[in-house]
């Protein structure tokens, strides 16, 4: 999240951003815990690194995915019968954006 590599030039800037980063981390963790109790969080795997449980990266992606899905409408605002995106296309786009 950038705590270990802050690039501010003044102590005041560091004093402002560190609590904000910790607050953001806490909110994501709380929302992720709530999400995990209702649905499975996708654990992204790579060929060189296997994970058995979700990391913060996975939880952050799950929170982003949930928030963005709630904000995006699949139909036209003028005519709800007109579909703008199919659910599968939206899922692929959101997955690419989240991870």
C-alpha positions, 0 to 999 in steps of 0.5 A: 500500500505504499507505507514502506516507500513513502515519497513525501518530502516533509514530515507533515506529509508523512504524518497525514498519509500514514494514518490514511493508509492504515485506515484504508487498509482497515476498511478493506480488511473489514469489507473483505471479511464481510464479503468472505462470509457471504461469498468466496474470495477468488485467490489469484494464482501464478505459475511461480507462486501458489497461495492457499489463502487470500492475500490483501491483494486478493481481498482488495480486488474482491472489494473493488469488484463488488463496488464496481459491479454495484455501480455499473448498469448492464442496461441503457438508462433511457431504455432498460430493455436495451442491453449495453454489455453482456454479464460475461463481458462485464465480468471479464473487463472487471476482472482485468481491471481488478487484478 
